[in-house]
Amino acid sequence: MNDYRDYDETTEEQVEDALLGILRFGESIDNTVLANTQNALSYREDGVLTMNRGVVLQMADGTEFQITIVQSR
């Protein structure tokens, strides 16, 4: 396992760009910053106190992101 200090800090913009690339254009996760995801947990698994559904991404560099899923229609 690589030490998280080997990576630059992941930003919100990078995660957003990665998700859009994967979902819109079928880009491989291996070609995005999401390749450095060490763990992905549901909100429930991570103990996030919310009624929403979502995912917590824990990155190799120590940053963490929450992606909330809200049905709009």
Backbone atoms as SQL, in Angstrom:
CREATE TABLE atoms (id INTEGER PRIMARY KEY, chain TEXT, resi INTEGER, resn TEXT, atom TEXT, x REAL, y REAL, z REAL);
INSERT INTO atoms VALUES
  (1, 'A', 1, 'MET', 'N', 0.850, -1.177, 0.000),
  (2, 'A', 1, 'MET', 'CA', 0.000, 0.000, 0.000),
  (3, 'A', 1, 'MET', 'C', 0.894, 1.238, 0.000),
  (4, 'A', 2, 'ASN', 'N', 0.550, 2.203, -0.823),
  (5, 'A', 2, 'ASN', 'CA', 1.316, 3.444, -0.886),
  (6, 'A', 2, 'ASN', 'C', 0.977, 4.353, 0.276),
  (7, 'A', 3, 'ASP', 'N', 1.969, 5.097, 0.726),
  (8, 'A', 3, 'ASP', 'CA', 1.770, 6.092, 1.769),
  (9, 'A', 3, 'ASP', 'C', 1.005, 7.267, 1.163),
  (10, 'A', 4, 'TYR', 'N', -0.025, 7.773, 1.852),
  (11, 'A', 4, 'TYR', 'CA', -0.833, 8.853, 1.301),
  (12, 'A', 4, 'TYR', 'C', -0.011, 10.095, 0.992),
  (13, 'A', 5, 'ARG', 'N', 1.142, 10.261, 1.616),
  (14, 'A', 5, 'ARG', 'CA', 1.984, 11.426, 1.352),
  (15, 'A', 5, 'ARG', 'C', 2.611, 11.369, -0.034),
  (16, 'A', 6, 'ASP', 'N', 2.507, 10.230, -0.719),
  (17, 'A', 6, 'ASP', 'CA', 3.027, 10.112, -2.083),
  (18, 'A', 6, 'ASP', 'C', 2.142, 10.835, -3.089),
  (19, 'A', 7, 'TYR', 'N', 0.953, 11.272, -2.668),
  (20, 'A', 7, 'TYR', 'CA', -0.011, 11.884, -3.566),
  (21, 'A', 7, 'TYR', 'C', -0.224, 13.351, -3.208),
  (22, 'A', 8, 'ASP', 'N', -0.503, 14.172, -4.225),
  (23, 'A', 8, 'ASP', 'CA', -0.960, 15.531, -3.968),
  (24, 'A', 8, 'ASP', 'C', -2.349, 15.433, -3.375),
  (25, 'A', 9, 'GLU', 'N', -2.766, 16.454, -2.638),
  (26, 'A', 9, 'GLU', 'CA', -4.096, 16.435, -2.035),
  (27, 'A', 9, 'GLU', 'C', -5.172, 16.497, -3.116),
  (28, 'A', 10, 'THR', 'N', -6.118, 15.600, -3.025),
  (29, 'A', 10, 'THR', 'CA', -7.226, 15.539, -3.966),
  (30, 'A', 10, 'THR', 'C', -8.179, 16.699, -3.704),
  (31, 'A', 11, 'THR', 'N', -8.715, 17.294, -4.778),
  (32, 'A', 11, 'THR', 'CA', -9.632, 18.426, -4.628),
  (33, 'A', 11, 'THR', 'C', -11.047, 18.030, -5.029),
  (34, 'A', 12, 'GLU', 'N', -12.010, 18.845, -4.618),
  (35, 'A', 12, 'GLU', 'CA', -13.407, 18.639, -5.002),
  (36, 'A', 12, 'GLU', 'C', -13.553, 18.684, -6.522),
  (37, 'A', 13, 'GLU', 'N', -12.855, 19.610, -7.155),
  (38, 'A', 13, 'GLU', 'CA', -12.932, 19.750, -8.614),
  (39, 'A', 13, 'GLU', 'C', -12.442, 18.487, -9.314),
  (40, 'A', 14, 'GLN', 'N', -11.377, 17.881, -8.811),
  (41, 'A', 14, 'GLN', 'CA', -10.862, 16.651, -9.413),
  (42, 'A', 14, 'GLN', 'C', -11.865, 15.504, -9.292),
  (43, 'A', 15, 'VAL', 'N', -12.505, 15.402, -8.138),
  (44, 'A', 15, 'VAL', 'CA', -13.505, 14.347, -7.941),
  (45, 'A', 15, 'VAL', 'C', -14.689, 14.577, -8.873),
  (46, 'A', 16, 'GLU', 'N', -15.147, 15.827, -8.964),
  (47, 'A', 16, 'GLU', 'CA', -16.251, 16.161, -9.860),
  (48, 'A', 16, 'GLU', 'C', -15.895, 15.824, -11.307),
  (49, 'A', 17, 'ASP', 'N', -14.723, 16.232, -11.758),
  (50, 'A', 17, 'ASP', 'CA', -14.287, 15.949, -13.126),
  (51, 'A', 17, 'ASP', 'C', -14.194, 14.446, -13.386),
  (52, 'A', 18, 'ALA', 'N', -13.699, 13.710, -12.399),
  (53, 'A', 18, 'ALA', 'CA', -13.585, 12.259, -12.544),
  (54, 'A', 18, 'ALA', 'C', -14.954, 11.607, -12.693),
  (55, 'A', 19, 'LEU', 'N', -15.895, 11.999, -11.839),
  (56, 'A', 19, 'LEU', 'CA', -17.239, 11.422, -11.913),
  (57, 'A', 19, 'LEU', 'C', -17.907, 11.741, -13.247),
  (58, 'A', 20, 'LEU', 'N', -17.772, 12.983, -13.702),
  (59, 'A', 20, 'LEU', 'CA', -18.360, 13.355, -14.989),
  (60, 'A', 20, 'LEU', 'C', -17.704, 12.587, -16.137),
  (61, 'A', 21, 'GLY', 'N', -16.409, 12.421, -16.085),
  (62, 'A', 21, 'GLY', 'CA', -15.713, 11.664, -17.127),
  (63, 'A', 21, 'GLY', 'C', -16.163, 10.217, -17.186),
  (64, 'A', 22, 'ILE', 'N', -16.335, 9.619, -16.026),
  (65, 'A', 22, 'ILE', 'CA', -16.778, 8.225, -15.959),
  (66, 'A', 22, 'ILE', 'C', -18.222, 8.093, -16.436),
  (67, 'A', 23, 'LEU', 'N', -19.113, 8.953, -15.921),
  (68, 'A', 23, 'LEU', 'CA', -20.544, 8.829, -16.211),
  (69, 'A', 23, 'LEU', 'C', -20.918, 9.305, -17.613),
  (70, 'A', 24, 'ARG', 'N', -20.309, 10.373, -18.086),
  (71, 'A', 24, 'ARG', 'CA', -20.656, 10.914, -19.402),
  (72, 'A', 24, 'ARG', 'C', -19.938, 10.222, -20.554),
  (73, 'A', 25, 'PHE', 'N', -18.675, 9.937, -20.334),
  (74, 'A', 25, 'PHE', 'CA', -17.835, 9.514, -21.452),
  (75, 'A', 25, 'PHE', 'C', -17.279, 8.106, -21.306),
  (76, 'A', 26, 'GLY', 'N', -17.650, 7.421, -20.239),
  (77, 'A', 26, 'GLY', 'CA', -17.194, 6.051, -20.044),
  (78, 'A', 26, 'GLY', 'C', -15.704, 5.944, -19.776),
  (79, 'A', 27, 'GLU', 'N', -15.122, 7.023, -19.263),
  (80, 'A', 27, 'GLU', 'CA', -13.697, 7.010, -18.953),
  (81, 'A', 27, 'GLU', 'C', -13.418, 5.955, -17.892),
  (82, 'A', 28, 'SER', 'N', -12.287, 5.309, -17.988),
  (83, 'A', 28, 'SER', 'CA', -11.891, 4.308, -17.006),
  (84, 'A', 28, 'SER', 'C', -11.540, 4.984, -15.689),
  (85, 'A', 29, 'ILE', 'N', -11.981, 4.397, -14.595),
  (86, 'A', 29, 'ILE', 'CA', -11.646, 4.938, -13.281),
  (87, 'A', 29, 'ILE', 'C', -10.135, 5.018, -13.091),
  (88, 'A', 30, 'ASP', 'N', -9.404, 4.107, -13.739),
  (89, 'A', 30, 'ASP', 'CA', -7.949, 4.082, -13.617),
  (90, 'A', 30, 'ASP', 'C', -7.293, 5.332, -14.201),
  (91, 'A', 31, 'ASN', 'N', -8.019, 6.057, -15.055),
  (92, 'A', 31, 'ASN', 'CA', -7.492, 7.277, -15.662),
  (93, 'A', 31, 'ASN', 'C', -7.935, 8.527, -14.929),
  (94, 'A', 32, 'THR', 'N', -8.481, 8.368, -13.726),
  (95, 'A', 32, 'THR', 'CA', -8.982, 9.508, -12.961),
  (96, 'A', 32, 'THR', 'C', -8.379, 9.499, -11.564),
  (97, 'A', 33, 'VAL', 'N', -8.595, 10.585, -10.856),
  (98, 'A', 33, 'VAL', 'CA', -8.129, 10.691, -9.469),
  (99, 'A', 33, 'VAL', 'C', -8.811, 9.646, -8.582),
  (100, 'A', 34, 'LEU', 'N', -9.952, 9.119, -9.018),
  (101, 'A', 34, 'LEU', 'CA', -10.660, 8.118, -8.216),
  (102, 'A', 34, 'LEU', 'C', -9.918, 6.790, -8.145),
  (103, 'A', 35, 'ALA', 'N', -8.902, 6.613, -8.979),
  (104, 'A', 35, 'ALA', 'CA', -8.061, 5.422, -8.889),
  (105, 'A', 35, 'ALA', 'C', -7.313, 5.381, -7.555),
  (106, 'A', 36, 'ASN', 'N', -7.202, 6.542, -6.906),
  (107, 'A', 36, 'ASN', 'CA', -6.520, 6.629, -5.619),
  (108, 'A', 36, 'ASN', 'C', -7.471, 6.486, -4.429),
  (109, 'A', 37, 'THR', 'N', -8.681, 5.976, -4.680),
  (110, 'A', 37, 'THR', 'CA', -9.633, 5.744, -3.599),
  (111, 'A', 37, 'THR', 'C', -9.177, 4.535, -2.793),
  (112, 'A', 38, 'GLN', 'N', -9.010, 4.729, -1.491),
  (113, 'A', 38, 'GLN', 'CA', -8.617, 3.613, -0.627),
  (114, 'A', 38, 'GLN', 'C', -9.815, 2.859, -0.086),
  (115, 'A', 39, 'ASN', 'N', -10.917, 3.596, 0.118),
  (116, 'A', 39, 'ASN', 'CA', -12.090, 2.958, 0.684),
  (117, 'A', 39, 'ASN', 'C', -13.326, 3.738, 0.267),
  (118, 'A', 40, 'ALA', 'N', -14.405, 3.042, 0.052),
  (119, 'A', 40, 'ALA', 'CA', -15.694, 3.658, -0.246),
  (120, 'A', 40, 'ALA', 'C', -16.728, 3.008, 0.655),
  (121, 'A', 41, 'LEU', 'N', -17.449, 3.841, 1.387),
  (122, 'A', 41, 'LEU', 'CA', -18.444, 3.359, 2.337),
  (123, 'A', 41, 'LEU', 'C', -19.766, 4.073, 2.101),
  (124, 'A', 42, 'SER', 'N', -20.869, 3.376, 2.351),
  (125, 'A', 42, 'SER', 'CA', -22.154, 4.058, 2.341),
  (126, 'A', 42, 'SER', 'C', -22.217, 4.969, 3.555),
  (127, 'A', 43, 'TYR', 'N', -23.092, 5.971, 3.500),
  (128, 'A', 43, 'TYR', 'CA', -23.272, 6.836, 4.668),
  (129, 'A', 43, 'TYR', 'C', -23.592, 5.995, 5.895),
  (130, 'A', 44, 'ARG', 'N', -24.447, 5.005, 5.713),
  (131, 'A', 44, 'ARG', 'CA', -24.848, 4.147, 6.838),
  (132, 'A', 44, 'ARG', 'C', -23.636, 3.420, 7.430),
  (133, 'A', 45, 'GLU', 'N', -22.799, 2.843, 6.558),
  (134, 'A', 45, 'GLU', 'CA', -21.615, 2.128, 7.031),
  (135, 'A', 45, 'GLU', 'C', -20.643, 3.050, 7.775),
  (136, 'A', 46, 'ASP', 'N', -20.559, 4.307, 7.313),
  (137, 'A', 46, 'ASP', 'CA', -19.622, 5.259, 7.908),
  (138, 'A', 46, 'ASP', 'C', -20.225, 6.012, 9.100),
  (139, 'A', 47, 'GLY', 'N', -21.503, 5.800, 9.370),
  (140, 'A', 47, 'GLY', 'CA', -22.148, 6.446, 10.504),
  (141, 'A', 47, 'GLY', 'C', -22.478, 7.912, 10.280),
  (142, 'A', 48, 'VAL', 'N', -22.636, 8.326, 9.019),
  (143, 'A', 48, 'VAL', 'CA', -23.003, 9.713, 8.719),
  (144, 'A', 48, 'VAL', 'C', -24.452, 9.924, 9.155),
  (145, 'A', 49, 'LEU', 'N', -24.668, 10.942, 9.964),
  (146, 'A', 49, 'LEU', 'CA', -25.999, 11.203, 10.503),
  (147, 'A', 49, 'LEU', 'C', -26.808, 12.057, 9.533),
  (148, 'A', 50, 'THR', 'N', -27.543, 11.404, 8.670),
  (149, 'A', 50, 'THR', 'CA', -28.391, 12.078, 7.696),
  (150, 'A', 50, 'THR', 'C', -29.468, 11.105, 7.246),
  (151, 'A', 51, 'MET', 'N', -30.550, 11.653, 6.733),
  (152, 'A', 51, 'MET', 'CA', -31.604, 10.813, 6.170),
  (153, 'A', 51, 'MET', 'C', -31.322, 10.510, 4.696),
  (154, 'A', 52, 'ASN', 'N', -30.359, 11.220, 4.111),
  (155, 'A', 52, 'ASN', 'CA', -30.002, 11.019, 2.703),
  (156, 'A', 52, 'ASN', 'C', -29.174, 9.758, 2.528),
  (157, 'A', 53, 'ARG', 'N', -29.181, 9.246, 1.307),
  (158, 'A', 53, 'ARG', 'CA', -28.295, 8.157, 0.922),
  (159, 'A', 53, 'ARG', 'C', -27.040, 8.792, 0.358),
  (160, 'A', 54, 'GLY', 'N', -25.936, 8.098, 0.444),
  (161, 'A', 54, 'GLY', 'CA', -24.711, 8.642, -0.104),
  (162, 'A', 54, 'GLY', 'C', -23.519, 7.741, 0.120),
  (163, 'A', 55, 'VAL', 'N', -22.377, 8.223, -0.364),
  (164, 'A', 55, 'VAL', 'CA', -21.133, 7.468, -0.326),
  (165, 'A', 55, 'VAL', 'C', -20.027, 8.362, 0.218),
  (166, 'A', 56, 'VAL', 'N', -19.183, 7.799, 1.057),
  (167, 'A', 56, 'VAL', 'CA', -18.001, 8.486, 1.555),
  (168, 'A', 56, 'VAL', 'C', -16.796, 7.860, 0.862),
  (169, 'A', 57, 'LEU', 'N', -15.992, 8.702, 0.213),
  (170, 'A', 57, 'LEU', 'CA', -14.765, 8.249, -0.441),
  (171, 'A', 57, 'LEU', 'C', -13.582, 8.648, 0.419),
  (172, 'A', 58, 'GLN', 'N', -12.765, 7.694, 0.771),
  (173, 'A', 58, 'GLN', 'CA', -11.541, 7.963, 1.517),
  (174, 'A', 58, 'GLN', 'C', -10.377, 7.753, 0.559),
  (175, 'A', 59, 'MET', 'N', -9.617, 8.836, 0.324),
  (176, 'A', 59, 'MET', 'CA', -8.560, 8.827, -0.675),
  (177, 'A', 59, 'MET', 'C', -7.217, 8.457, -0.047),
  (178, 'A', 60, 'ALA', 'N', -6.302, 8.000, -0.885),
  (179, 'A', 60, 'ALA', 'CA', -4.973, 7.589, -0.422),
  (180, 'A', 60, 'ALA', 'C', -4.200, 8.736, 0.210),
  (181, 'A', 61, 'ASP', 'N', -4.521, 9.975, -0.161),
  (182, 'A', 61, 'ASP', 'CA', -3.790, 11.124, 0.389),
  (183, 'A', 61, 'ASP', 'C', -4.369, 11.605, 1.716),
  (184, 'A', 62, 'GLY', 'N', -5.395, 10.921, 2.217),
  (185, 'A', 62, 'GLY', 'CA', -5.989, 11.282, 3.497),
  (186, 'A', 62, 'GLY', 'C', -7.226, 12.163, 3.389),
  (187, 'A', 63, 'THR', 'N', -7.527, 12.678, 2.193),
  (188, 'A', 63, 'THR', 'CA', -8.739, 13.480, 2.032),
  (189, 'A', 63, 'THR', 'C', -9.950, 12.563, 1.989),
  (190, 'A', 64, 'GLU', 'N', -11.097, 13.152, 2.284),
  (191, 'A', 64, 'GLU', 'CA', -12.346, 12.395, 2.305),
  (192, 'A', 64, 'GLU', 'C', -13.430, 13.233, 1.651),
  (193, 'A', 65, 'PHE', 'N', -14.289, 12.579, 0.886),
  (194, 'A', 65, 'PHE', 'CA', -15.367, 13.261, 0.180),
  (195, 'A', 65, 'PHE', 'C', -16.667, 12.528, 0.429),
  (196, 'A', 66, 'GLN', 'N', -17.751, 13.306, 0.507),
  (197, 'A', 66, 'GLN', 'CA', -19.089, 12.739, 0.628),
  (198, 'A', 66, 'GLN', 'C', -19.872, 13.049, -0.638),
  (199, 'A', 67, 'ILE', 'N', -20.492, 12.035, -1.177),
  (200, 'A', 67, 'ILE', 'CA', -21.334, 12.199, -2.362),
  (201, 'A', 67, 'ILE', 'C', -22.745, 11.840, -1.949),
  (202, 'A', 68, 'THR', 'N', -23.625, 12.827, -1.915),
  (203, 'A', 68, 'THR', 'CA', -25.011, 12.630, -1.500),
  (204, 'A', 68, 'THR', 'C', -25.876, 12.283, -2.705),
  (205, 'A', 69, 'ILE', 'N', -26.789, 11.340, -2.519),
  (206, 'A', 69, 'ILE', 'CA', -27.696, 10.903, -3.575),
  (207, 'A', 69, 'ILE', 'C', -29.097, 11.343, -3.186),
  (208, 'A', 70, 'VAL', 'N', -29.663, 12.244, -3.982),
  (209, 'A', 70, 'VAL', 'CA', -30.999, 12.758, -3.730),
  (210, 'A', 70, 'VAL', 'C', -31.806, 12.633, -5.014),
  (211, 'A', 71, 'GLN', 'N', -32.914, 11.905, -4.943),
  (212, 'A', 71, 'GLN', 'CA', -33.772, 11.768, -6.122),
  (213, 'A', 71, 'GLN', 'C', -34.536, 13.070, -6.322),
  (214, 'A', 72, 'SER', 'N', -34.451, 13.618, -7.541),
  (215, 'A', 72, 'SER', 'CA', -35.104, 14.897, -7.815),
  (216, 'A', 72, 'SER', 'C', -36.408, 14.752, -8.585),
  (217, 'A', 73, 'ARG', 'N', -36.648, 13.624, -9.182),
  (218, 'A', 73, 'ARG', 'CA', -37.909, 13.371, -9.887),
  (219, 'A', 73, 'ARG', 'C', -38.318, 11.939, -9.720);
